[in-house]
Amino acid sequence: MLTRLSVRDVVLIEKLDLDFAGGFCAFTGETGAGKSILLDSLALAIGARSDSGLVRHGAEKLSVTAEFYPVPSDIETLLDEQDIKPEDGEALILRRVVSADGRSKAFINDRAVSASLLKQIGERLVEIHGQFATHGLLNPAAHRDILDAYGRLDELAGQCRKAYSDWQDKIADRQKAEEILQKARADEDFLRSAVAELKTFAPQSGEEDALAQKRALMMNGERLAESLNGALEALRSDELDRAVRTARRQTENAAHLVENRYDGILTALDQANEALNEAANALETECAEVDFDPREQEAVEERLYGLRSLARKYQTSPNDLPALADEFSDRLAALDRGGTDAVSLAKEEEKARLTYLTAARALSDGRKKAAAALDAAVKNELAPLKLEKATFSTQIDTLPESLWSADGFDKVCFTASTNAGVPPAPLNKIASGGELARFMLALKVNLAEAEKIPTLVFDEVDSAVGGATASAIGERLARLAREGCQVLAITHSPQVASFARNHFRVRKGETDGKTVTETVLLSAAESAEEIARMLSGAAVTDASRAAARELLKNRT
């Protein structure tokens, strides 16, 4: 909810800081005192179009700051995405600065943001009914979601979303299968030739590297054999063997004279002899593998060149030829099946479509029941608000299949007529002013919980009414506030003001030769005196004070 509004240099307001509590807050004052300036200021803070004409005469710029706490969870998510989420326990601060030359700047928590983001956040925090009413219930795009929330249709809506997602997945699967089949038919001759060629050649993954290594080995076979055989001959020579045996025997003779002193040398000689034998065995193995068969070398080279030629032909790498062969085989298999896969997937798609239709119809039925309940509830509110001739109806139309979505196939629009004989029209098309504000109040009493807007503002909701109607308006504003909304109302009606938990008086005066607007929070006694003034006019009488005390019994 709105906890603080700070205004600097807006029209007649030089400096103003207002602290707000929850519940119903009323603003009263003489006509022309500047109540609309407060609305202009709040509207700027939440993203309304900037107007340099609002800058106070003689000032370079205006500034309006609105603080909100607590921060609604859906807004926290949006702020998280922008990396400007306030810390736990901190307020959300929206600020707007407009220069006299028309330049405008927007800030959220002292971080510069676009005016569109400020408006997007502001519309989720405050809804103004009156001359600034441009969103919320007046936006037909929001009506379906509002009706779903009113009818508590979350479960049915979730089932519809899942069914739609499954249906779309099946459509994608079928389209992919058809694309593969269509491409396969276009390339049938090529595919059959390619599959036959690749199957005959039978390329293996990693084969190119193996063949290249074997070819290099065979090309250098003669020199390799000569070197390896020379090394083996040297290791197998009698002289080397005699030298090692002689060295060991002489060391053993010395070891008999000095016990344990030469054990390490003897061990090293044994290890050297073992290592020489292992090396000789390895050389024998390598010599055996060196093959000089020119026919085999020719076959290896032919296979390697053929592999690389095949890769160039199909514009891939030799290592990717096996995967390409599998892909071509799959496409050809799909073609040979005559589109069986696509037909099967089309059946699954139709089954998913029918499941979606079932879920969408159930959701639509739920909406129709909720719409009937809402229409009846709103109707009950109209007569007490002096809107006996007004009508309200929730219009639900079935969209064409091309417009079906995860939210079902319904188009929902709240329609109304405020005059007899005038056909219903969308809410944003009916007459504006106090009549519209009262109509929106009738809706809000029933939809506040569904919309979840923390702060509601009503401007001139009591226009051209009085007595019992004004009391009915005040009672409904207070009821809205008790249901968890913060309600702010600019009113000329003492009956409406008498229901407010917090009463602000707006008045125009003169300071240092300048006309200024001041707003103050009234105490209980001051509120009673202000209501008495509203009842009697300029001269407050004992009778008006008594009437004011009687009205204030409405306040809880």
N, C-alpha and C positions, 0 to 999 in steps of 0.2 A: 504494500500500500504506500501511498504518498505520505512521507513523514515530514518533509520540509520543502518549502518553496521560497527561493531567494530571487528578488527582482531588483534590477538596477537600471534606472534611466529608461523606463518604458512609458511613453506618453506623459501622464501626470504623476507617475510613481518615480520618485527619485531613489528611494531606498526602502525596501520592504523585505522582512524575513518572517515567514509564517511557519509555525510548527503545528503539525496535524496529528491527531490521534485517530483511532479506528472509529467505526460507527458512522452516524449521520451528522454531517457538518453543513450548516446553513449560512449563507451570506446574504445579508440584508443591507439596505441603505436607500437613500433617496434616488430617484431617477437621475441619471447623469453623474452619480457620485464616482463612478469608475469601476463598477463590478465587472463590466465586460473586459476591462483591461486585464483583470486577473485571468480571465479565460484566454485572452490573447497571449498572455505570458506563458501560461501552462501549455497552450497549444504549440507555441514556439519550442518549448523545452522537449516536447515529445515528437517533434519532426514536422510541424506544419510549415507551409511555404513562408519564407522570410519576407519581411516588408520593412523597408527602411523608414517608411512613414511612422512606424511605431517608436523610433528613437526619439527620446525626449528633446525638446527644443534646446539647443545650446550644448548638447552632449555629443561626443564623438561616436559613441556606440552604446548599444544596450546589451545587457547580459541577463540571462535567466537560468537558474539552476534548480533542478528538481531532484530530490533524494527519495529513494524507495527502499523499503525494508519490510519484510524479508523479500528475497529475490525468488520469484517462481521458478520451479525446476525446469520448465521448458525453455525459459530465457537463459538459465544457467548453461544449458547445453549449447545454445546459440552463441553465448559469450565465450564459452570454452573454445569454440571453433575459431573465434577471432583473437584468442589469447588475451582477453580483457576481463575475465571472470573475477569478481571481487573475492577477497578472502572470506572464510567463514566468519559470520558476525559483522561483516562490513556492509554498508549501504551501497546500492547501485546509484551512481550520480550521473544524471544527464544534464548537459550544459549547452547552451546556444548563445552565440555572440553574433550580433548583427551591427555592421558599421553604418554610419549615416550615408555613406556612398553606395550602400546596397550589398556589400560583400558579407558573406555569412560563413561562420565556422561552427562545426558541431564537435562535441567531445563526449566520450563516455569514460567515466573514471579518469578524467584528465588526459585521456588519449584521444588524439584527433581521429575522427571517423567521418565517413560520408554521411550526407544528409539522409540518404536512403536507408542506411543502416540504423541511424537514429530513429527514423520513422518506423522501421520494422520493429525495433525494440519497444518504442513508445506505444505503438498500437496494441502491444500485448500487456501493457501496464495500465493504460488509461483509455477509457472510452467516453467521449463527450457527445451528449445528445443535445442538439441545438444547431446553431449556425455552423459548427465545425464537424457535424456528424457526417463522416465520409467512409467509415469502415464498420467492422463488427456486424451487427444485424442488418445494416444497410448494404452489405456486400453479399450478393447472391451466391458467390463462390463458396461462402462459409456455411450456407444454410444446411447442406447435407450433413456436415460434421456436427453442427449444433443439434440437429434433430436426432442423430445417432446417440449423442451424449445425453440428450433429454430422455430418450427411450431406453437408455442403458443397454445399447445394442453391441457392446464391445465384443462379446463372444461370437455373435453372428457375423459381425464385420470382420473379425479375425479369420473365421472359417471361409468367408468369401475371398479374402486376400490370399489365403493359402491355395484355394481352389483355382483362382485366377493365375497364380504363379505356376502351379503345376500344368495348367492348360497351355500357358505360354511356352513352357519348357518342351511340351510335346509338339507344339507347332514348330519350334526351332529344330527339334530332332527330325521331324518329317521333312521340313524344307531342306535340311542338310542332306538327307538321304536322296531326295529328288534331285538336288544339284549334282550329287555324285553320279547318280544314274544318268542324268542328262549329259554330263560331261563324258561319261563312259560310252554312251551311244555315239556321241560325236567323234570319239577317238577309237572306235571299236577296232578298225583295221590295224591302227598303230599299236593298240594294246595287245592284240593277239600276237603280232609279230614280235613285240618287245618281250612279252612273257615267254614266248618260245625261245627266243635268243638267250635271255637271261637264265632260263631254266637249263638250257643246254650248256652254257658256260659255267653255271653254278658258282658264282663268285662267293668268296668267304671273307668275313670281317677280319682285317689285319693281314690279309693275304699279300698285299703289295709289299709291305715291309719285309715279310718272311722271304718272298721271292727275290727282292733286291739284295738282301743279305746273302742268300745262297748263291746268287749270280756273282756277287763280288768275290765270294769265297772260291768259286770255280774258276773265275778269270785269273786269279792269283795262285791257283792250285800248284803249279810246278815249283814256283819259288817257295811257297809254303811247305811243300813236301820236302824240298831240299834242306830247308832250314830246320824243320822239325826232325827229320831223320838224322841230320848232323848232331843236333842236340841230344837225341836219344842214343846215338852211337857213343857220344862222349860220356854220357851217364852210365852206359853199360860196359865201358872199357875195363879191362882187367887191372890196369894201372890204378884207376880211381878206387876200385874195390880193395886192391892190395894196400893202397895208401891208407884208407880208413881202417882196415883190419890191423895194419902195422901200428898205426897211431894208438889204437885201443890196447893192443897187446903191450906195447912199451909203457903206456900209462898204468896198466894193471901191475906190471912189474914194479913200477915206482910206488904204487899204492900199497904193496905188501910191506914196503919199508916204513911207510908213515901211514898209520891206520886212519881211514876216513878223510884224509886230507884232499884226495883227488877224486872223490865221489862225484862232485859236480861236473868235472871234466868228462868223466866216463859217461854220465847221463847225457851230456851235450853231444858226445860222439855217437851215442845210440840214437838220439833224436835226429842227428844229421843223417845217419844211415837210413833211418825210416823215411825222412823227408826226401832223400834222393830216390828211394824206391817208389814213393808216391808220385814224384815228378816224372819218373821214367814210365810208370803205368799210364799217367795222363797223356804223355807224349805219344805212347803207343796208340791210345784211343783216337787222338786227333789225327795221327798219321793214317789211321784206318778210314777216317771220315773224309779225307781229302781224295776227291774222285776226279780223275782226268778224262772221264767218258765224254767225248765231245758231243755225242748224241743227247746225253742228258742235259748238258749245258745249253744246247740248242733248244731243247724242250722248255727249259726254265725261262730262257729269254723270250721264247715265243709266247709263253703263258703271261709273262709280265707285260710285254708289249700289247698283247690282246686285252688284258685287264685295263690298262691305261687308255687304250683306244675306245673301249666300251664306255668308260667313264666320260670321256670327251663327247661321245655320241649322245649320251643322255644328260650331259651338262651337270655332272655331279662328281664327287670324289670316288676313287676306287673303294674306299672303306664304306661308303654309303650305298653301294650297288645292291647289297643284300636287302636293305630296308626298302629301296626303290622297287626291287623285284616283288617284295611282299605287298607294297602299295598297289602296283599294277595288277597283281593277282587278285587283290581284294576288289578292285574296281571291275575287273573282268568277271569275278564271281557274282558281284551285284548285278551286272548286266545279264549274265547267264541265268540268274534267278528270275529274270523278267520283271524286276521291280517289286519282288515279294516283300522286301524290307520296307519300301515306301508305303505299300498297301497296308502292311501290318501297323506301321507307325501312324498312318492316317486313321486307322480304327482306334488306336490308343488315344489319338488326339480328339476324336469325336467323343470317346468315353469321358475324357477329361473335360471337354466342353459341357457335356451333360451334367457332370458333377458340379461344375461352376454354375450352371444355370439353376441347379437345385439350391445351391448355397445363396445365389443372388436373389432367387425368388423368396427364400426364407427371410433374407435381410429386407427385401422389399415389403413383405407382409408385416414385418416388425415395424418398419417405418410408417406404414399406413396406420397401424394401431397407435403408434406414438403420435402421429399427426392428428388423428382424431381426438386423442386425449389433450394435446396441446391446443387445438382449436377450441375445444370446450372450455379449457381453463382460461384462455385469453378472453373468450366471450364473457365469462363471469366477471372479468375485471373491467370491461368497457363501460357499462352503465354507471357504476359509482364514480367514474372519471369523466362523466358528462360526455361520453362518446356513444350514446344510445344508438345512433344511426350508423356507427362504424361496424365494419365486418372484418374478420380475419380468417384466412384459410391457408393451409399448407398445400401447395400444389406439387404433386408428384407425377412426373411424366417419364415414360420409358424411352430411353435413348436408343438410336439405331445401333446395330451390332458394331459398327466401326468405332463407336464412342464408348463401348463397354470398357470397364477398367477394374482394377482391384477393389474399387469401392462399390462395385455393382453396376446395374444398368439404369439407376434412377437419377433423374434430374430433379432436385428439390428447390423450391422457391417459396419463400414466405410472401404472401400477397395480402393486400388490404384495400379497403375503401373507407374513407372517413365521411363520405356523404351519401345519402340515400340516392339510388338510381344511377350511381357511378360504378361502372364495373371494376372489380378488383384489379390491382396492378402491383408489381413488385414494390417492396417497401421504399426503395430509393426513388420511386416515381411518384409517391403520394405527396400531398401538400406538406410544406415545411412549417416551422414555427412551433408555438406552444401546443397546438393540436397534435403534431407529430411527436413532440416530446412526451405527451401524456400516453399516446399510443405505444411508444417505445417503453414507457414505464410499465404498461400492462404486460408487455412481452417480457421485460426484464424480471418482473416478479416471479415468472415461471421458468426463465431460462438462465438466471444468474449462475446457478450451479453448473449448468451444462457449458456455459461459455468460459467460466473461470477467469474473467477479467477482474483484477484486484481492486481497481478504483473506477467508479462510475460517476460521471458529472452530468447534471441536468441543468440546462439553461432555459429559463422562462417556462418551466413545466407547468406553472400555475397561471399562465397567461389567460386572461379573460374569464377566469372562474373565481369562485369564492364560496363561502359557507361550507356546506356539506361536501361539495366536490373538492375544495381545497383540503379539507380534513382527510378525505379519502386519499388524496395525493400524498399528504404528509405521512399518513399511516403506512402507505405502501413503501415510501422511501425508507421509513424506519424499519419496516419488515425486511427490506433488501439488506440493510446494514446489519440486522441481526443474523442474517443467513450467511455472513462471512464476507460481504463486500464492504468496502469503504465507499460511502456515498457523499458527494458534494453537490449542493444545489444552490443556485442563485434564485432567490425568491422575493416577491413583493407581498407574499401572503403571510399574515400573522399565524394563520392556522397551520401552514406548512412549517414555519419556523419553530412553532411550539413543540414539534416532534424531535427537533435536533438535539443531539447530545452536546454538540459544540456549536456555539453561535458566534459568528464573526460579523462585525459591523463595518461597512465600507462608507467612508464619508470624504467629502471634498472640502478642503480648507485653504488657507493662505499662510505661507511661511516666507518671511523676508521678501514680501511683495510678489511671490510666485504661487500659482495655484498648484496644489499637490493633493494626491489621493492617499489616504491613510486607511489601513485595515487593522482592527484590533480584535482580540478574542475577549468576549464579554464574560463577566462573572454571572452567577445566577441572578443576582439583583439587577445587574445592568441588562441582562437579557430580558428580564420581565419589563423593565422600563422601555426597552427598544420595541418590544411587542405591543406595549400600551401605545407607544407613539404610532406604530403602524396601524393600530385600530382607530385612533382618534385624529390623527393628523398632527399639525404643528403643536397644538395645545393638548398636553397630556392631562387627562382628568382622573379623578378618583374612580369614576365608573370604568374608564378604559383600563386602569390598573387592576381593578377587580376582575374585569373580563380577561385580562392577560393572565392573572393568577389562575383563573378557571381553565384557560387553554393549556397552561403549563402542566396541568395534571396529565396531559398526554405524554409528557417526557418521562422516559424510563431510564 
